Amino acid sequence: MCTGGCAKCLGTTLIPLAVLCTLANILLFFPGGKVVENNLHITDEVWYFGGILGSGVLMTFPALVFLGLKNNDCCGCCGNESCGKRFAMFSSIIFAAVGVLGAGYCFVLSAVALNRGPKCYTGTQWTYPFQDGNYLANHTWWNMCQSPENIVPWNLTLFSLLLIMSGIQAVLCGIQVVNGLFGTICGDCKCCGCCG
């Protein structure tokens, strides 16, 4: 597969992942699937917008650049037909690095949120009743959260999805870094359309 074709394939995969991460982060604003009365009752990590900014908005830039690499019909520069393609592949490395940073941001936030557990009402106050991920192995502790209903599986599911999807995004952007290096050094498989 040509470096441009590989980049297009990666971009096509990143777009739905970015949309899913954004949706997962939005759903976290509705603990247990319900609207909260006070925004202070939402888990703090949700407000850092890991899925919306990191794996969502920041991921769309590299995805769109990767999609456009296959159709780049740059005629080259300085008499070298493949120069334009090589520069485009080099610029994709920079955008891939941005994608890795965005995905890494979401990944770290999701890991911290899973370890810390959700914010919930324990019967006396709104707090984080779990520490160091100890609730993950002991499901009977989930009953400590009286409100919102089903908050533990809700947060666990959505933050786990964000963790997995952002990890996949980081790997895909890492692949594009390697692909971009090959494209920069070797050029694409074929000549640009306008060059013959």
HELIX and SHEET records of a PDB file:
HELIX    1   1 THR A    3  LEU A   27  1                                  25    
HELIX    2   2 PRO A   31  GLY A   33  5                                   3    
HELIX    3   3 ASN A   39  HIS A   41  5                                   3    
HELIX    4   4 ASP A   44  TYR A   48  5                                   5    
HELIX    5   5 GLY A   50  VAL A   57  3                                   8    
HELIX    6   6 LEU A   58  LEU A   69  1                                  12    
HELIX    7   7 CYS A   83  ARG A  116  1                                  34    
HELIX    8   8 HIS A  139  MET A  144  5                                   6    
HELIX    9   9 ILE A  151  CYS A  186  1                                  36    
HELIX   10  10 GLY A  193  CYS A  195  5                                   3    
SHEET    1   A 2 CYS A 120  TYR A 121  0                                        
SHEET    2   A 2 TRP A 126  THR A 127 -1                                        
END                                                                             
